[in-house]
Amino acid sequence: MSSEEKDRIRKEVIQRVKSLADRFPDNSLIPRELTKTQEDKRKKDEERISEVRIALLEGREVIKPEMEFYLDSKIKKTKDMVEILEYSMKFFQDSRKNDQDSSLKLIEERLVSLQKSREELVLAKKKLDIP
């Protein structure tokens, strides 16, 4: 696929989810147009997260500031997922169309799982501050 085609598709997706991006302006999981500075920061943050993840998988020690950054990033991502799922649940409950009970149940299960994960991440971050 050419870079022009990728760019066209990206712009289409951004346009389709614009109302969702407007509703949740701080949600990092919703595609949106970024400035060059924002895009550079996003890439740098993704690299830092990846470096910490690799260090953890390899059993290497991670310095406290990097671990805090990693946990904060994971907490934020979980919060953003919860936000989208809660909105989806409300949408499904409000629309009540055929065959949505199974979708609603899946969303509820994922929401519970994410909330547990978030609690574990917050607890791990608190443990960083315990001497």
C-alpha positions in Angstrom: 0.0 0.0 0.0 1.4 3.4 -0.9 2.0 6.1 1.6 -0.7 8.2 -0.1 -3.2 5.4 0.3 -2.2 5.0 4.0 -2.6 8.7 4.5 -6.0 8.8 2.8 -7.3 5.9 5.0 -5.9 7.5 8.2 -7.7 10.7 7.3 -10.9 8.8 6.7 -10.7 7.0 10.0 -10.0 10.3 11.8 -13.0 11.9 10.2 -15.2 8.9 11.1 -14.3 9.1 14.8 -14.2 12.9 15.0 -17.3 13.1 17.2 -15.8 10.5 19.6 -12.5 12.4 19.6 -14.5 15.6 20.4 -16.4 13.9 23.2 -13.2 12.5 24.7 -10.4 15.0 23.9 -7.8 13.5 26.2 -8.3 9.9 25.1 -5.1 8.7 23.5 -6.7 5.6 21.9 -9.0 7.6 19.6 -7.2 8.6 16.3 -6.9 12.3 15.7 -4.7 14.8 13.8 -1.5 15.6 15.6 0.9 18.4 15.2 4.5 17.5 14.4 5.5 18.2 18.0 2.7 16.0 19.3 3.6 13.2 16.9 7.3 13.4 17.9 6.3 13.3 21.6 4.0 10.3 21.0 6.8 8.4 19.2 9.3 9.2 21.9 6.9 8.0 24.6 6.2 4.8 22.7 9.9 4.2 22.4 10.4 4.7 26.2 7.5 2.3 26.9 8.9 -0.3 24.6 12.4 0.0 26.2 10.9 -0.5 29.7 8.8 -3.4 28.5 11.8 -5.1 26.9 13.9 -4.5 30.1 11.2 -6.1 32.2 10.8 -9.1 29.9 14.6 -9.6 30.0 14.6 -9.4 33.8 16.7 -6.2 33.8 16.3 -3.6 36.5 14.4 -0.4 35.5 15.2 2.9 37.2 12.4 4.4 39.2 11.6 7.4 37.0 11.3 5.1 33.9 9.1 2.6 35.9 6.9 5.4 37.0 6.6 6.7 33.4 5.8 3.1 32.3 3.1 2.6 35.0 1.6 6.0 34.4 1.4 5.3 30.7 -0.3 1.9 31.3 -2.7 3.5 33.8 -3.6 6.2 31.3 -4.2 3.6 28.5 -6.4 1.5 30.8 -8.4 4.6 31.8 -8.8 5.5 28.1 -10.0 1.9 27.3 -12.5 2.1 30.3 -13.8 5.4 29.0 -14.5 4.0 25.5 -16.1 0.8 26.9 -18.3 2.7 29.3 -19.5 4.9 26.5 -20.1 1.8 24.3 -22.1 0.2 27.1 -24.3 3.3 27.4 -24.7 3.3 23.6 -25.8 -0.3 23.6 -28.1 0.1 26.5 -29.7 3.2 25.0 -30.2 1.6 21.5 -31.4 -1.9 22.6 -31.4 -3.4 19.2 -31.5 -7.2 18.4 -28.6 -9.3 19.3 -26.8 -6.8 21.4 -27.1 -8.6 24.7 -24.0 -10.7 23.8 -22.1 -7.6 22.8 -23.1 -5.8 26.0 -22.0 -8.8 28.1 -18.6 -8.9 26.3 -18.1 -5.2 27.0 -19.1 -5.6 30.6 -16.6 -8.5 31.0 -13.8 -6.4 29.4 -14.6 -3.4 31.5 -14.3 -5.5 34.7 -11.0 -6.9 33.5 -9.6 -3.5 32.7 -10.7 -2.1 36.1 -8.9 -4.9 37.8 -5.8 -4.3 35.7 -5.9 -0.6 36.5 -6.1 -1.4 40.3 -3.1 -3.6 40.0 -1.1 -0.9 38.1 -2.0 1.7 40.7 -0.9 -0.7 43.5 2.4 -1.4 41.7 3.0 2.4 41.3 2.3 2.9 45.0 4.8 0.2 45.9 7.5 2.1 44.0 7.3 4.8 46.7 7.6 2.4 49.6 11.3 2.3 50.7 
